[in-house]
Amino acid sequence: MAGRRRCRGRPDDQQDGGIAMALVTSPSSSVRVAYGPPRSITPPRPLWWADQRQAVGYLLLAIAVWLFVTIWVLDYPQTALVQDAHLNEIMVGIVVFLNGLARLLRDPSRVSDGIVALAGAWLIAAPFVVGYTTSAEAGDAAVTDVVTGGVLILLALYSAFALRICERLLARGSRTKQ
């Protein structure tokens, strides 16, 4: 924010003939009002970042729904071990769903990427920790958990990498404007 002039608008500020402009960049951001002739408007983040945030959010919601419905789609047998595996999938699905929903409503952070990565790591480790890799009846659940966990880790790494690139672009942009 260094180098950027922020004006606090009051009705008497327009006496110098300035034009009031407002730029709303996202539902969670505040409205910035500047008086004066229109200048080039630069969004606070590159436009691809908003698309990336939305895409990762929707993918996380889809993965969460997948975790909720795997028991019916893959037709798991109704045994106690498989039910434990699906309970694990539901718990991780809730975390992933809430994280995906939060990404659509606000800017993601490294913390949210870390939560997604931890959820993916748990899904990969759960078949071995809980012990449903040795059972033939829970084999589909184990494979589903490992593959879905890997996808979650890849999404978290991609999002963290994109966030880092965006921060570098913002830092470079703010240095050139000073």
C-alpha positions as CSV (number, residue, x, y, z in Angstrom):
1,M,0.0,0.0,0.0
2,A,3.0,2.3,0.2
3,G,3.0,4.9,-2.5
4,R,-0.8,4.6,-3.0
5,R,-2.8,7.6,-2.0
6,R,-6.1,6.8,-0.2
7,C,-8.6,9.6,0.0
8,R,-11.3,9.7,2.6
9,G,-14.3,11.1,0.7
10,R,-16.6,13.7,2.2
11,P,-19.2,15.6,0.3
12,D,-17.2,18.8,0.6
13,D,-14.2,17.2,-1.2
14,Q,-15.9,17.6,-4.6
15,Q,-15.6,21.4,-4.6
16,D,-12.4,21.2,-6.6
17,G,-14.2,19.6,-9.5
18,G,-13.0,16.1,-9.1
19,I,-14.9,13.0,-10.2
20,A,-15.8,10.4,-7.7
21,M,-14.8,6.8,-8.7
22,A,-15.3,3.5,-6.9
23,L,-13.7,0.2,-7.7
24,V,-15.1,-2.9,-6.1
25,T,-12.7,-5.8,-6.7
26,S,-14.4,-8.7,-4.9
27,P,-17.3,-9.2,-2.5
28,S,-14.9,-9.3,0.5
29,S,-12.9,-6.3,-0.4
30,S,-13.7,-2.7,0.7
31,V,-14.7,0.0,-1.6
32,R,-11.9,2.5,-2.3
33,V,-13.1,6.0,-3.4
34,A,-10.7,8.4,-5.1
35,Y,-11.5,11.9,-6.3
36,G,-9.9,13.4,-9.4
37,P,-9.7,12.6,-13.1
38,P,-9.8,8.9,-13.9
39,R,-6.4,7.2,-14.0
40,S,-5.5,3.7,-14.9
41,I,-7.3,1.4,-12.6
42,T,-5.2,-1.5,-11.3
43,P,-6.9,-4.4,-9.5
44,P,-5.2,-5.3,-6.3
45,R,-4.4,-8.8,-7.6
46,P,-3.8,-10.0,-11.2
47,L,-7.1,-11.1,-12.8
48,W,-5.9,-14.6,-13.3
49,W,-5.7,-14.9,-9.5
50,A,-9.4,-14.5,-9.1
51,D,-10.0,-17.2,-11.8
52,Q,-7.6,-19.5,-10.1
53,R,-9.1,-19.0,-6.7
54,Q,-12.6,-19.7,-8.0
55,A,-11.4,-22.8,-9.9
56,V,-9.6,-24.3,-6.9
57,G,-12.6,-23.5,-4.7
58,Y,-15.0,-25.3,-7.1
59,L,-12.6,-28.2,-7.4
60,L,-12.5,-28.5,-3.6
61,L,-16.3,-28.5,-3.5
62,A,-16.4,-31.2,-6.1
63,I,-13.9,-33.4,-4.3
64,A,-15.8,-32.9,-1.0
65,V,-19.0,-34.1,-2.7
66,W,-17.1,-37.0,-4.2
67,L,-15.9,-38.0,-0.7
68,F,-19.5,-37.9,0.6
69,V,-21.0,-40.1,-2.2
70,T,-18.2,-42.6,-2.8
71,I,-19.9,-45.3,-0.7
72,W,-22.8,-45.3,-3.1
73,V,-21.0,-44.6,-6.4
74,L,-18.4,-47.3,-5.8
75,D,-20.9,-49.6,-4.1
76,Y,-18.8,-50.3,-0.9
77,P,-19.9,-53.4,1.0
78,Q,-21.7,-52.7,4.2
79,T,-19.1,-53.9,6.7
80,A,-17.8,-52.2,9.9
81,L,-14.3,-51.7,8.3
82,V,-15.8,-50.0,5.2
83,Q,-18.1,-47.9,7.3
84,D,-15.0,-46.7,9.3
85,A,-13.3,-45.8,6.0
86,H,-16.4,-43.9,4.8
87,L,-16.7,-42.0,8.1
88,N,-13.1,-40.9,7.6
89,E,-14.0,-39.8,4.1
90,I,-16.9,-37.8,5.4
91,M,-14.9,-36.0,8.1
92,V,-12.2,-35.0,5.5
93,G,-15.0,-34.1,3.1
94,I,-16.5,-31.7,5.6
95,V,-13.1,-30.0,6.1
96,V,-12.5,-29.8,2.3
97,F,-16.0,-28.5,1.7
98,L,-15.8,-25.7,4.2
99,N,-12.3,-24.8,2.9
100,G,-13.6,-24.7,-0.7
101,L,-16.6,-22.6,0.3
102,A,-14.3,-20.2,2.2
103,R,-12.2,-19.9,-1.0
104,L,-15.2,-18.7,-2.9
105,L,-16.1,-16.1,-0.3
106,R,-12.7,-14.7,0.6
107,D,-9.1,-14.7,-0.4
108,P,-7.3,-17.9,0.4
109,S,-4.1,-17.9,2.4
110,R,-1.2,-20.3,3.1
111,V,-3.1,-21.6,6.1
112,S,-6.0,-22.8,3.9
113,D,-3.5,-24.4,1.5
114,G,-1.9,-26.1,4.5
115,I,-5.3,-27.4,5.7
116,V,-6.0,-28.8,2.3
117,A,-2.6,-30.4,2.1
118,L,-3.0,-31.9,5.6
119,A,-6.4,-33.3,4.7
120,G,-4.9,-34.9,1.6
121,A,-2.0,-36.3,3.6
122,W,-4.4,-37.8,6.1
123,L,-6.5,-39.4,3.3
124,I,-3.3,-41.0,2.0
125,A,-2.2,-42.2,5.5
126,A,-5.6,-43.2,6.8
127,P,-5.9,-46.6,5.1
128,F,-2.6,-47.6,6.7
129,V,-3.2,-45.9,10.1
130,V,-6.8,-47.2,10.4
131,G,-5.9,-50.5,8.9
132,Y,-8.3,-51.0,6.0
133,T,-5.6,-51.6,3.4
134,T,-5.3,-55.3,4.3
135,S,-9.0,-56.1,3.9
136,A,-10.2,-57.1,0.4
137,E,-13.6,-55.6,1.0
138,A,-12.2,-52.2,1.8
139,G,-9.8,-52.1,-1.1
140,D,-11.8,-49.7,-3.2
141,A,-12.0,-47.3,-0.2
142,A,-8.3,-47.5,0.3
143,V,-7.5,-46.8,-3.4
144,T,-10.1,-43.9,-3.4
145,D,-8.6,-42.4,-0.3
146,V,-5.0,-42.5,-1.6
147,V,-5.9,-41.1,-5.1
148,T,-8.2,-38.4,-3.6
149,G,-5.5,-37.4,-1.0
150,G,-3.0,-37.1,-3.8
151,V,-5.2,-34.8,-5.8
152,L,-5.8,-32.6,-2.7
153,I,-2.1,-32.3,-2.1
154,L,-1.5,-31.4,-5.7
155,L,-4.3,-28.7,-5.5
156,A,-2.8,-27.3,-2.3
157,L,0.7,-27.1,-3.9
158,Y,-0.7,-25.5,-7.0
159,S,-2.6,-22.9,-5.0
160,A,0.4,-22.1,-2.8
161,F,2.6,-21.7,-5.8
162,A,0.0,-19.4,-7.5
163,L,-0.3,-17.4,-4.4
164,R,3.5,-16.9,-4.2
165,I,3.6,-15.8,-7.9
166,C,0.8,-13.4,-7.3
167,E,2.5,-11.9,-4.2
168,R,5.7,-11.4,-6.3
169,L,3.8,-9.7,-9.1
170,L,2.2,-7.4,-6.6
171,A,5.5,-6.6,-4.9
172,R,7.1,-5.9,-8.3
173,G,4.1,-3.7,-9.3
174,S,4.3,-1.7,-6.1
175,R,8.0,-1.1,-6.5
176,T,7.6,0.2,-10.0
177,K,4.8,2.7,-9.0
178,Q,6.9,4.3,-6.2
